[in-house]
């Protein structure tokens, strides 16, 4: 196994090569941010319950998937003009979670401390396993959704 210093050196080289010294506002980016993330779930109802009842999101749209008529496409309001979308593929059978290159590690959602406290209270009340890093004032809570997707809710500490 390589020495830790090799990884630290690689991180420093990436910073030197790609992190701009310019202020972010002076260097325009050609996009305006994330409109939505689209993920795949195995059980739409369990997914809707988790994201609405546990995380407090609002279901805003339910529609047929344009690419697959037997698939349903839903949208959840994450706040701030951002959405989280899910597809199910009932005709394809159960899929397994694959972790590795090209897969997603986690979804991180921004929250104010009072929002994070409310989510923590709901997780505790409903006895949903979770972990808190830092505090509700300045930290993150991690929880897995019904399909084992890791969701972080953070104050951005």
DSSP file (Angstrom, degrees, kcal/mol; ACC not computed):
  #  RESIDUE AA STRUCTURE BP1 BP2  ACC     N-H-->O    O-->H-N    N-H-->O    O-->H-N    TCO  KAPPA ALPHA  PHI   PSI    X-CA   Y-CA   Z-CA
    1    1 A X              0   0    0      0, 0.0     3,-0.1     0, 0.0     0, 0.0   0.000 360.0 360.0 360.0 136.8    0.0    0.0    0.0
    2    2 A X        -     0   0    0      1,-0.1     5,-0.0     2,-0.1     2,-0.0  -0.276 360.0 -97.0 -67.2 151.4    1.3    3.4   -0.9
    3    3 A X    >>  -     0   0    0      1,-0.1     3,-1.2     3,-0.0     4,-0.9  -0.344  29.4-118.6 -64.4 148.9    2.4    5.8    1.8
    4    4 A X  H >> S+     0   0    0      1,-0.3     4,-2.3     2,-0.2     3,-0.6   0.844 112.3  66.5 -57.5 -34.7   -0.2    8.4    2.8
    5    5 A X  H 3> S+     0   0    0      1,-0.2     4,-2.6     2,-0.2    -1,-0.3   0.807  93.0  59.8 -60.9 -29.3    2.2   11.2    1.6
    6    6 A X  H <> S+     0   0    0     -3,-1.2     4,-2.0     2,-0.2    -1,-0.2   0.911 108.4  44.1 -63.2 -41.9    1.8    9.9   -2.0
    7    7 A X  H <X S+     0   0    0     -4,-0.9     4,-2.2    -3,-0.6    -2,-0.2   0.889 113.0  51.0 -70.2 -39.6   -2.0   10.6   -1.7
    8    8 A X  H  X S+     0   0    0     -4,-2.3     4,-2.2     2,-0.2    -2,-0.2   0.912 110.2  49.9 -63.1 -41.7   -1.4   14.0    0.0
    9    9 A X  H  X S+     0   0    0     -4,-2.6     4,-2.4     1,-0.2    -2,-0.2   0.904 109.1  51.9 -63.3 -42.0    1.0   15.0   -2.8
   10   10 A X  H  X S+     0   0    0     -4,-2.0     4,-2.2     1,-0.2    -1,-0.2   0.910 109.1  50.3 -61.6 -42.4   -1.5   14.0   -5.5
   11   11 A X  H  X S+     0   0    0     -4,-2.2     4,-2.3     1,-0.2    -1,-0.2   0.917 110.6  49.3 -61.9 -42.9   -4.2   16.1   -3.8
   12   12 A X  H  X S+     0   0    0     -4,-2.2     4,-2.6     1,-0.2    -2,-0.2   0.901 109.6  51.6 -63.7 -40.7   -1.8   19.1   -3.7
   13   13 A X  H  X S+     0   0    0     -4,-2.4     4,-2.3     2,-0.2    -1,-0.2   0.907 109.6  49.9 -62.7 -41.5   -0.9   18.7   -7.4
   14   14 A X  H  X>S+     0   0    0     -4,-2.2     4,-2.6     2,-0.2     5,-0.5   0.918 111.2  49.2 -62.6 -43.0   -4.6   18.6   -8.3
   15   15 A X  H  X5S+     0   0    0     -4,-2.3     4,-2.0     1,-0.2    -2,-0.2   0.949 112.6  47.2 -59.8 -49.2   -5.2   21.8   -6.3
   16   16 A X  H  <5S+     0   0    0     -4,-2.6    -1,-0.2     1,-0.2    -2,-0.2   0.883 118.3  41.5 -60.4 -39.9   -2.2   23.6   -7.9
   17   17 A X  H  <5S+     0   0    0     -4,-2.3    -1,-0.2    -5,-0.2    -2,-0.2   0.857 130.7  16.7 -78.4 -36.3   -3.2   22.5  -11.4
   18   18 A X  H  <5S+     0   0    0     -4,-2.6     2,-0.6    -5,-0.2    -3,-0.2   0.677  92.1  94.7-120.0 -20.8   -7.0   23.0  -11.3
   19   19 A X  S  <<S-     0   0    0     -4,-2.0     2,-0.2    -5,-0.5    -1,-0.0  -0.669  70.9-133.1 -81.7 120.0   -8.2   25.2   -8.4
   20   20 A X        -     0   0    0     -2,-0.6     4,-0.1     1,-0.1    -2,-0.1  -0.454   8.3-150.3 -74.4 139.3   -8.5   28.7   -9.7
   21   21 A X  S    S+     0   0    0     -2,-0.2    -1,-0.1     2,-0.1     3,-0.1   0.628  71.4 101.0 -79.8 -14.1   -7.1   31.6   -7.7
   22   22 A X  S    S-     0   0    0      1,-0.1     2,-0.1     2,-0.1     5,-0.1  -0.333  89.2 -98.1 -68.3 152.0   -9.8   33.8   -9.1
   23   23 A X    >>  -     0   0    0      1,-0.1     3,-1.5     3,-0.0     4,-0.6  -0.491  33.7-120.5 -64.6 139.8  -12.8   34.7   -7.0
   24   24 A X  G >4 S+     0   0    0      1,-0.3     3,-1.0     2,-0.2    -1,-0.1   0.845 111.3  57.1 -53.3 -36.6  -15.7   32.4   -8.0
   25   25 A X  G 34 S+     0   0    0      1,-0.2    -1,-0.3     3,-0.1     3,-0.1   0.743 103.1  54.0 -69.9 -22.1  -17.9   35.3   -9.0
   26   26 A X  G <4 S+     0   0    0     -3,-1.5     2,-0.6     1,-0.2    -1,-0.2   0.559 102.5  60.9 -89.2  -7.1  -15.3   36.6  -11.5
   27   27 A X  S << S-     0   0    0     -3,-1.0    -1,-0.2    -4,-0.6    -7,-0.0  -0.843  84.3-145.7-121.0  93.4  -15.1   33.4  -13.4
   28   28 A X        -     0   0    0     -2,-0.6     2,-0.4    -3,-0.1    -3,-0.1  -0.230   3.4-145.2 -64.0 146.0  -18.5   32.5  -14.9
   29   29 A X        -     0   0    0      2,-0.2    -1,-0.1     1,-0.1    -2,-0.0  -0.883  17.1-128.0-106.9 141.4  -19.6   28.9  -15.1
   30   30 A X  S    S+     0   0    0     -2,-0.4     2,-0.3     2,-0.0    -1,-0.1   0.492  87.7  58.4 -74.3  -0.5  -21.7   27.9  -18.1
   31   31 A X  S    S-     0   0    0      1,-0.0    -2,-0.2     3,-0.0     3,-0.1  -0.824  71.9-138.3-123.5 166.6  -24.5   26.3  -16.0
   32   32 A X        -     0   0    0      1,-0.4     2,-0.3    -2,-0.3    -1,-0.0   0.380  61.7 -84.8-104.6   2.9  -26.7   27.6  -13.2
   33   33 A X        -     0   0    0     49,-0.0     2,-0.5     0, 0.0    -1,-0.4  -0.798  68.9 -28.9 126.7-169.7  -26.6   24.6  -10.9
   34   34 A X        -     0   0    0     -2,-0.3     3,-0.1     1,-0.2    49,-0.1  -0.712  39.6-175.9 -86.4 127.5  -28.3   21.2  -10.5
   35   35 A X        -     0   0    0     -2,-0.5    48,-1.9     1,-0.4     2,-0.3   0.905  69.8 -28.0 -82.5 -52.4  -31.9   21.0  -11.7
   36   36 A X  E     -a   83   0A   0     46,-0.2     2,-0.4    48,-0.0    -1,-0.4  -0.989  47.8-132.8-158.8 156.1  -32.4   17.5  -10.5
   37   37 A X  E     -a   84   0A   0     46,-1.2    48,-3.6    -2,-0.3     2,-0.6  -0.929  24.4-150.2-104.5 137.1  -30.6   14.2   -9.7
   38   38 A X  E     +a   85   0A   0     -2,-0.4     2,-0.2    46,-0.2    48,-0.2  -0.947  21.7 172.9-115.5 117.4  -32.3   11.1  -11.2
   39   39 A X  E     -a   86   0A   0     46,-2.7    48,-2.1    -2,-0.6     2,-0.4  -0.722  29.4-117.3-118.0 166.4  -31.9    7.9   -9.2
   40   40 A X  E     -a   87   0A   0     -2,-0.2     2,-0.3    46,-0.2    48,-0.2  -0.886  29.6-174.3-108.1 136.4  -33.4    4.4   -9.5
   41   41 A X        -     0   0    0     46,-3.1    48,-0.5    -2,-0.4     3,-0.2  -0.863  26.2-144.6-125.7 162.1  -35.4    2.9   -6.7
   42   42 A X  S    S+     0   0    0     -2,-0.3     2,-0.4     1,-0.3    -1,-0.1   0.708  93.0  30.7 -96.1 -23.7  -37.0   -0.5   -6.2
   43   43 A X     >  -     0   0    0      1,-0.1     4,-2.3    45,-0.0    -1,-0.3  -0.873  62.5-166.6-141.8 102.0  -40.2    0.6   -4.4
   44   44 A X  H  > S+     0   0    0     -2,-0.4     4,-3.0     1,-0.2     5,-0.2   0.892  89.8  50.9 -57.5 -43.8  -41.6    4.0   -5.3
   45   45 A X  H  > S+     0   0    0      1,-0.2     4,-2.6     2,-0.2    -1,-0.2   0.917 111.1  47.2 -65.0 -42.5  -44.0    4.1   -2.3
   46   46 A X  H  > S+     0   0    0      2,-0.2     4,-2.3     1,-0.2    -1,-0.2   0.889 113.7  50.1 -63.6 -38.0  -41.3    3.3    0.2
   47   47 A X  H  X S+     0   0    0     -4,-2.3     4,-2.4     2,-0.2     5,-0.2   0.931 111.0  47.7 -65.1 -46.5  -39.1    5.9   -1.4
   48   48 A X  H  X S+     0   0    0     -4,-3.0     4,-2.3     1,-0.2     5,-0.4   0.923 111.9  50.8 -61.2 -44.6  -41.8    8.6   -1.3
   49   49 A X  H  X>S+     0   0    0     -4,-2.6     4,-2.7    -5,-0.2     5,-0.7   0.931 111.6  47.6 -59.3 -46.3  -42.5    7.8    2.3
   50   50 A X  I  X>S+     0   0    0     -4,-2.3     4,-1.7     1,-0.2     5,-1.5   0.954 116.5  41.0 -60.4 -52.0  -38.8    8.1    3.3
   51   51 A X  I  <5S+     0   0    0     -4,-2.4     6,-2.8     3,-0.2    -1,-0.2   0.794 125.1  35.7 -73.5 -27.1  -38.2   11.4    1.5
   52   52 A X  I  <5S+     0   0    0     -4,-2.3     4,-0.5    -5,-0.2    -2,-0.2   0.901 126.7  33.5 -89.5 -46.5  -41.5   13.0    2.5
   53   53 A X  I  <5S+     0   0    0     -4,-2.7    -3,-0.2    -5,-0.4    -2,-0.2   0.826 130.8  29.9 -82.1 -32.2  -42.0   11.6    6.0
   54   54 A X  I  <<S+     0   0    0     -4,-1.7    -3,-0.2    -5,-0.7    69,-0.2   0.892 133.6  27.0 -92.9 -48.3  -38.4   11.4    7.2
   55   55 A X  S   <S-     0   0    0     -5,-1.5    -3,-0.2    67,-0.1    -4,-0.1   0.540  99.3-124.8 -97.4  -6.9  -36.7   14.2    5.3
   56   56 A X        +     0   0    0     -4,-0.5    -4,-0.2    -6,-0.3    -3,-0.1   0.658  54.8 149.6  78.6  15.4  -39.7   16.5    4.8
   57   57 A X        -     0   0    0     -6,-2.8     2,-0.5    -9,-0.1    -1,-0.2  -0.274  42.4-124.6 -75.0 169.3  -39.6   16.8    1.1
   58   58 A X  E     -B   77   0A   0     19,-1.0    19,-3.1    -2,-0.0     2,-0.5  -0.969  12.8-128.0-120.0 129.7  -42.7   17.3   -1.0
   59   59 A X  E     +B   76   0A   0     -2,-0.5    17,-0.2    17,-0.2     3,-0.1  -0.638  34.4 169.9 -72.4 123.6  -43.7   15.1   -3.9
   60   60 A X  E     +     0   0A   0     15,-2.6     2,-0.3    -2,-0.5    16,-0.2   0.670  55.0  20.9-112.3 -23.0  -44.3   17.5   -6.8
   61   61 A X  E     -B   75   0A   0     14,-1.3    14,-2.2     2,-0.0     2,-0.4  -0.988  46.0-175.2-153.5 139.0  -44.7   15.3   -9.9
   62   62 A X  E     +B   74   0A   0     -2,-0.3     2,-0.3    12,-0.2    12,-0.2  -0.989  30.3 149.0-131.0 122.4  -45.6   11.7  -10.8
   63   63 A X  E     -B   73   0A   0     10,-2.6    10,-3.6    -2,-0.4     2,-0.2  -0.946  49.2 -85.8-149.3 166.3  -45.4   10.8  -14.5
   64   64 A X  E     -B   72   0A   0     -2,-0.3     2,-0.4     8,-0.2     8,-0.2  -0.536  49.3-110.0 -72.1 140.3  -44.7    8.0  -17.0
   65   65 A X  E >   -B   68   0A   0      6,-2.8     3,-0.7     3,-0.6     6,-0.2  -0.618  22.4-141.5 -70.2 125.2  -41.0    7.6  -17.8
   66   66 A X  T 3  S+     0   0    0     -2,-0.4     3,-0.2     1,-0.2    -1,-0.2   0.807  99.2  45.2 -59.8 -30.8  -40.6    8.8  -21.4
   67   67 A X  T 3  S+     0   0    0      1,-0.3     2,-0.3     2,-0.0    -1,-0.2   0.677 123.3  29.4 -88.4 -18.4  -38.1    6.0  -22.2
   68   68 A X  E X   -B   65   0A   0     -3,-0.7     3,-2.2     3,-0.2    -3,-0.6  -0.845  64.3-158.4-148.0 101.5  -40.0    3.1  -20.6
   69   69 A X  E 3  S+     0   0A   0     -2,-0.3    -4,-0.1     1,-0.3    -1,-0.1   0.719  94.2  54.4 -59.1 -23.8  -43.8    3.2  -20.4
   70   70 A X  E 3  S+     0   0A   0     -6,-0.1    20,-0.4     2,-0.1     2,-0.3   0.568  95.7  86.5 -85.2  -6.9  -44.0    0.7  -17.5
   71   71 A X  E <   -     0   0A   0     -3,-2.2    -6,-2.8    -6,-0.2     2,-0.4  -0.728  69.1-144.9 -95.8 141.2  -41.6    2.9  -15.4
   72   72 A X  E     -B   64   0A   0     -2,-0.3    16,-1.4    16,-0.3     2,-0.5  -0.848   6.5-155.4-105.3 142.9  -42.8    5.8  -13.2
   73   73 A X  E     -BC  63  87A   0    -10,-3.6   -10,-2.6    -2,-0.4     2,-0.3  -0.976  15.0-175.7-119.4 122.0  -40.8    9.0  -12.8
   74   74 A X  E     -BC  62  86A   0     12,-2.6    12,-1.9    -2,-0.5     2,-0.4  -0.853  12.3-151.9-119.1 155.7  -41.3   11.0   -9.7
   75   75 A X  E     -BC  61  85A   0    -14,-2.2   -15,-2.6    -2,-0.3   -14,-1.3  -0.987   5.6-164.8-126.6 137.1  -39.9   14.4   -8.5
   76   76 A X  E     -BC  59  84A   0      8,-2.5     8,-2.4    -2,-0.4     2,-0.6  -0.974  24.4-123.2-120.1 134.6  -39.4   15.6   -4.9
   77   77 A X  E     -BC  58  83A   0    -19,-3.1   -19,-1.0    -2,-0.4     6,-0.2  -0.672  25.2-178.7 -78.0 117.5  -38.8   19.2   -4.0
   78   78 A X  E     -     0   0A   0      4,-2.6     5,-0.2    -2,-0.6    -1,-0.2   0.494  46.9-109.9 -91.7  -5.5  -35.5   19.5   -2.1
   79   79 A X  E >  S+ C   0  82A   0      3,-0.7     3,-1.5     1,-0.0    -1,-0.2  -0.083  94.5  66.3  92.7 160.2  -35.9   23.2   -1.6
   80   80 A X  T 3  S-     0   0    0      1,-0.3     3,-0.1    -3,-0.1    -3,-0.0   0.721 129.4 -63.5  65.3  21.6  -33.9   26.0   -3.2
   81   81 A X  T 3  S+     0   0    0      1,-0.3     2,-0.3     0, 0.0    -1,-0.3   0.618 106.9 125.5  78.4  11.9  -35.3   25.2   -6.6
   82   82 A X  E <   - C   0  79A   0     -3,-1.5    -4,-2.6   -46,-0.0    -3,-0.7  -0.789  41.2-161.5-107.7 149.0  -33.6   21.8   -6.6
   83   83 A X  E     -aC  36  77A   0    -48,-1.9   -46,-1.2    -2,-0.3     2,-0.5  -0.925  13.8-148.7-129.5 153.1  -35.3   18.4   -7.2
   84   84 A X  E     -aC  37  76A   0     -8,-2.4    -8,-2.5    -2,-0.3     2,-0.3  -0.991  23.5-165.1-118.0 125.1  -34.6   14.8   -6.5
   85   85 A X  E     -aC  38  75A   0    -48,-3.6   -46,-2.7    -2,-0.5     2,-0.3  -0.820   5.8-167.2-114.2 151.1  -36.1   12.4   -9.1
   86   86 A X  E     -aC  39  74A   0    -12,-1.9   -12,-2.6    -2,-0.3     2,-0.3  -0.987   4.3-162.7-135.4 147.2  -36.6    8.7   -9.0
   87   87 A X  E     -aC  40  73A   0    -48,-2.1   -46,-3.1    -2,-0.3     2,-0.3  -0.927   5.1-158.5-118.3 148.2  -37.4    6.0  -11.5
   88   88 A X        -     0   0    0    -16,-1.4   -16,-0.3    -2,-0.3     2,-0.2  -0.923   4.5-161.7-117.7 156.5  -38.7    2.5  -10.9
   89   89 A X    >>  +     0   0    0    -48,-0.5     3,-1.7    -2,-0.3     4,-0.5  -0.627  16.0 170.4-133.3  73.4  -38.4   -0.3  -13.4
   90   90 A X  G >4 S+     0   0    0    -20,-0.4     3,-0.6     1,-0.3    -1,-0.1   0.770  76.4  55.6 -61.5 -27.2  -40.9   -2.9  -12.3
   91   91 A X  G 34 S+     0   0    0      1,-0.2    -1,-0.3    -3,-0.1     3,-0.1   0.660 100.7  60.1 -78.6 -14.7  -40.6   -5.0  -15.4
   92   92 A X  G <4 S-     0   0    0     -3,-1.7    -1,-0.2     1,-0.2    -2,-0.2   0.606 101.9-132.5 -89.6 -12.3  -36.8   -5.3  -15.0
   93   93 A X    <<  -     0   0    0     -3,-0.6    -1,-0.2    -4,-0.5    -4,-0.1  -0.146  49.0 -27.7  82.3 175.1  -36.9   -7.1  -11.6
   94   94 A X        -     0   0    0     -3,-0.1     2,-0.3    -4,-0.1   -52,-0.0  -0.339  60.1-154.5 -66.9 140.8  -34.9   -6.2   -8.5
   95   95 A X        -     0   0    0     -2,-0.1     2,-0.3     0, 0.0    -2,-0.0  -0.807  10.5-130.7-109.5 154.8  -31.5   -4.6   -9.1
   96   96 A X        -     0   0    0     -2,-0.3     2,-0.3     1,-0.0    51,-0.0  -0.782  25.3-104.6-105.9 153.3  -28.7   -4.7   -6.7
   97   97 A X        -     0   0    0     -2,-0.3     2,-0.5     1,-0.0    51,-0.0  -0.575  34.5-162.6 -74.4 131.7  -26.6   -1.8   -5.4
   98   98 A X        -     0   0    0     -2,-0.3     2,-0.4     2,-0.1    -1,-0.0  -0.975   2.4-164.8-118.5 126.6  -23.2   -1.6   -7.1
   99   99 A X        +     0   0    0     -2,-0.5     2,-0.3     4,-0.1     6,-0.1  -0.904  41.9  73.1-110.0 139.4  -20.5    0.5   -5.5
  100  100 A X  S >  S-     0   0    0     -2,-0.4     3,-2.4     4,-0.1    -2,-0.1  -0.947  83.8  -9.4 153.3-170.0  -17.4    1.4   -7.4
  101  101 A X  T 3  S+     0   0    0     -2,-0.3     3,-0.1     1,-0.3     0, 0.0  -0.306 128.3  20.9 -57.1 131.0  -16.0    3.7  -10.1
  102  102 A X  T 3  S+     0   0    0      1,-0.4    -1,-0.3    -2,-0.0     2,-0.2   0.278 103.3 105.6  91.6 -10.2  -18.9    5.3  -11.9
  103  103 A X  S <  S-     0   0    0     -3,-2.4    -1,-0.4     1,-0.0     2,-0.4  -0.538  76.2-102.9 -97.2 169.0  -21.4    4.8   -9.1
  104  104 A X        -     0   0    0     -2,-0.2     3,-0.1     1,-0.2    -4,-0.1  -0.722  20.8-163.8 -92.4 138.7  -22.6    7.5   -6.7
  105  105 A X        -     0   0    0     -2,-0.4    45,-0.5     1,-0.3     2,-0.3   0.923  64.3 -34.9 -85.3 -51.4  -21.3    7.6   -3.2
  106  106 A X        -     0   0    0     43,-0.1     2,-0.5     2,-0.0    -1,-0.3  -0.988  47.0-116.9-163.4 165.8  -24.0    9.8   -1.5
  107  107 A X  E     -d  151   0B   0     43,-2.2    45,-3.3    -2,-0.3     2,-0.5  -0.956  28.8-156.9-108.7 127.6  -26.4   12.7   -2.0
  108  108 A X  E     -d  152   0B   0     -2,-0.5     2,-0.4    43,-0.2    45,-0.2  -0.929   6.0-165.2-111.2 127.3  -25.7   15.7    0.3
  109  109 A X  E     -d  153   0B   0     43,-3.3    45,-3.0    -2,-0.5     2,-0.2  -0.905  17.9-126.8-112.0 136.2  -28.5   18.1    1.1
  110  110 A X  E     +d  154   0B   0     -2,-0.4     2,-0.3    43,-0.2    45,-0.2  -0.566  34.7 170.6 -79.6 143.9  -28.0   21.6    2.6
  111  111 A X        -     0   0    0     43,-2.2     2,-0.2    -2,-0.2    42,-0.0  -0.993  34.0-119.0-149.6 152.2  -30.0   22.5    5.7
  112  112 A X    >>  -     0   0    0     -2,-0.3     4,-2.5     1,-0.1     3,-0.6  -0.545  43.5-103.8 -79.6 157.4  -30.1   25.3    8.3
  113  113 A X  H 3> S+     0   0    0      1,-0.2     4,-2.5     2,-0.2     5,-0.2   0.873 122.8  52.9 -53.0 -39.8  -29.4   24.1   11.9
  114  114 A X  H 3> S+     0   0    0      1,-0.2     4,-1.8     2,-0.2    -1,-0.2   0.860 109.8  48.8 -66.6 -32.9  -33.1   24.2   12.8
  115  115 A X  H <> S+     0   0    0     -3,-0.6     4,-2.4     2,-0.2    -2,-0.2   0.910 111.0  49.7 -69.7 -42.0  -33.9   22.0    9.8
  116  116 A X  H  X S+     0   0    0     -4,-2.5     4,-2.7     1,-0.2    -2,-0.2   0.903 109.4  52.1 -63.6 -40.5  -31.2   19.5   10.7
  117  117 A X  H  X S+     0   0    0     -4,-2.5     4,-2.4    -5,-0.2    -1,-0.2   0.910 109.6  49.7 -61.0 -41.6  -32.5   19.4   14.3
  118  118 A X  H  X S+     0   0    0     -4,-1.8     4,-2.1     2,-0.2    -2,-0.2   0.908 111.6  47.9 -64.9 -41.8  -36.0   18.7   13.0
  119  119 A X  H  X S+     0   0    0     -4,-2.4     4,-2.7     2,-0.2    -2,-0.2   0.920 111.2  51.2 -65.1 -43.0  -34.7   15.9   10.8
  120  120 A X  H  X S+     0   0    0     -4,-2.7     4,-2.5     1,-0.2    -2,-0.2   0.913 109.2  50.9 -58.8 -43.1  -32.7   14.4   13.7
  121  121 A X  H  X S+     0   0    0     -4,-2.4     4,-2.8     2,-0.2    -1,-0.2   0.905 111.2  48.2 -62.0 -41.7  -35.8   14.5   15.9
  122  122 A X  H  X S+     0   0    0     -4,-2.1     4,-2.6     2,-0.2    -2,-0.2   0.925 110.8  50.7 -64.9 -44.5  -37.8   12.7   13.2
  123  123 A X  H  <>S+     0   0    0     -4,-2.7     5,-2.9     1,-0.2     4,-0.2   0.913 114.6  44.0 -59.1 -43.3  -35.1   10.0   12.7
  124  124 A X  H ><5S+     0   0    0     -4,-2.5     3,-1.0     3,-0.2    -2,-0.2   0.920 113.3  50.4 -68.4 -43.8  -35.0    9.4   16.5
  125  125 A X  H 3<5S+     0   0    0     -4,-2.8    -2,-0.2     1,-0.3    -1,-0.2   0.893 117.0  40.1 -61.1 -40.8  -38.8    9.4   16.9
  126  126 A X  T 3<5S-     0   0    0     -4,-2.6    -1,-0.3    -5,-0.2    -2,-0.2   0.367 110.3-123.8 -91.4   5.1  -39.1    6.9   14.0
  127  127 A X  T < 5 +     0   0    0     -3,-1.0     2,-0.5    -4,-0.2    -3,-0.2   0.887  49.2 166.0  54.1  46.0  -36.1    4.9   15.2
  128  128 A X      < -     0   0    0     -5,-2.9    -1,-0.2    -6,-0.2    -2,-0.1  -0.817  41.4-114.4 -91.2 124.4  -34.3    5.2   11.8
  129  129 A X        +     0   0    0     -2,-0.5    15,-0.5    15,-0.1     2,-0.3  -0.328  54.4 145.8 -59.1 136.9  -30.6    4.3   12.1
  130  130 A X  E     -E  143   0B   0     13,-0.1     2,-0.4     2,-0.0    13,-0.2  -0.965  38.0-132.8-160.2 168.4  -28.4    7.3   11.4
  131  131 A X  E     -E  142   0B   0     11,-2.0    11,-2.9    -2,-0.3     2,-0.5  -0.996  11.1-148.8-134.2 144.1  -25.1    8.9   12.4
  132  132 A X  E     -E  141   0B   0     -2,-0.4     2,-0.5     9,-0.2     9,-0.2  -0.945   6.7-166.1-112.8 126.8  -24.3   12.5   13.3
  133  133 A X  E    S-E  140   0B   0      7,-3.3     7,-2.6    -2,-0.5     2,-0.4  -0.965  70.7 -14.5-111.8 121.5  -20.9   14.0   12.6
  134  134 A X  E    S-E  139   0B   0     -2,-0.5     5,-0.3     5,-0.2     2,-0.3  -0.727 107.5 -57.0  85.1-138.6  -20.3   17.2   14.4
  135  135 A X        -     0   0    0      3,-1.0    -2,-0.1    -2,-0.4     3,-0.1  -0.816  44.4 -99.3-134.0 173.9  -23.5   18.7   15.9
  136  136 A X  S    S+     0   0    0     -2,-0.3     3,-0.3     1,-0.2   -19,-0.2   0.767 124.5  52.5 -65.8 -24.1  -26.9   19.8   14.7
  137  137 A X  S    S+     0   0    0      1,-0.2    -1,-0.2   -21,-0.1   -24,-0.2   0.840 131.9   6.9 -78.3 -34.2  -25.6   23.4   14.8
  138  138 A X  S    S+     0   0    0     -3,-0.1    -3,-1.0   -25,-0.1     2,-0.3  -0.613 113.4  57.0-152.8  80.6  -22.5   22.6   12.7
  139  139 A X  E     -E  134   0B   0     -3,-0.3    16,-2.5    -5,-0.3    17,-0.4  -0.937  67.9 -88.8-176.8-162.6  -22.4   19.1   11.2
  140  140 A X  E     -EF 133 154B   0     -7,-2.6    -7,-3.3    -2,-0.3     2,-0.4  -0.986  15.8-150.2-138.7 145.3  -24.0   16.4    9.1
  141  141 A X  E     -EF 132 153B   0     12,-2.4    12,-2.5    -2,-0.3     2,-0.4  -0.962  15.8-155.8-113.3 137.7  -26.4   13.5    9.7
  142  142 A X  E     +EF 131 152B   0    -11,-2.9   -11,-2.0    -2,-0.4     2,-0.3  -0.937  19.9 162.6-115.7 135.7  -26.1   10.4    7.5
  143  143 A X  E     -EF 130 151B   0      8,-2.3     8,-3.3    -2,-0.4     2,-0.4  -0.987  31.3-126.6-148.3 150.4  -29.0    8.1    6.8
  144  144 A X  E     - F   0 150B   0    -15,-0.5     6,-0.2    -2,-0.3   -15,-0.1  -0.849  21.4-138.2-103.2 138.1  -29.7    5.4    4.2
  145  145 A X    >   -     0   0    0      4,-2.3     3,-2.3    -2,-0.4   -98,-0.1  -0.217  43.1 -81.9 -81.9 180.0  -32.9    5.4    2.2
  146  146 A X  T 3  S+     0   0    0      1,-0.3    -1,-0.1  -100,-0.2   -99,-0.1   0.722 132.7  48.8 -59.4 -21.1  -34.9    2.2    1.5
  147  147 A X  T 3  S-     0   0    0      2,-0.1    -1,-0.3  -104,-0.0     3,-0.1   0.146 122.6-103.2-104.0  19.3  -32.6    1.3   -1.4
  148  148 A X    <   +     0   0    0     -3,-2.3     2,-0.4     1,-0.3    -2,-0.1   0.662  67.7 154.5  71.6  18.2  -29.4    1.8    0.6
  149  149 A X        -     0   0    0      1,-0.1    -4,-2.3   -43,-0.0     2,-0.5  -0.664  45.4-126.3 -75.9 128.3  -28.6    5.2   -0.9
  150  150 A X  E     - F   0 144B   0    -45,-0.5   -43,-2.2    -2,-0.4     2,-0.5  -0.661  27.9-168.0 -79.8 123.3  -26.5    7.2    1.5
  151  151 A X  E     -dF 107 143B   0     -8,-3.3    -8,-2.3    -2,-0.5     2,-0.5  -0.956   4.0-164.3-116.0 126.8  -28.1   10.6    2.2
  152  152 A X  E     -dF 108 142B   0    -45,-3.3   -43,-3.3    -2,-0.5     2,-0.5  -0.926   4.4-165.1-107.9 133.2  -26.2   13.4    4.0
  153  153 A X  E     +dF 109 141B   0    -12,-2.5   -12,-2.4    -2,-0.5     2,-0.3  -0.985  24.4 179.5-115.1 119.8  -28.0   16.4    5.4
  154  154 A X  E     -dF 110 140B   0    -45,-3.0   -43,-2.2    -2,-0.5   -14,-0.2  -0.903  44.4-149.4-129.6 148.4  -25.5   19.1    6.3
  155  155 A X        -     0   0    0    -16,-2.5   -42,-0.1    -2,-0.3   -15,-0.1   0.454  57.6-113.9 -85.8  -2.8  -25.2   22.6    7.7
  156  156 A X              0   0    0    -17,-0.4   -16,-0.1     1,-0.1   -46,-0.0   0.836 360.0 360.0  76.1  34.0  -22.2   22.9    5.5
  157  157 A X              0   0    0    -18,-0.2    -1,-0.1     0, 0.0   -17,-0.1   0.474 360.0 360.0 -60.7 360.0  -19.8   23.3    8.4
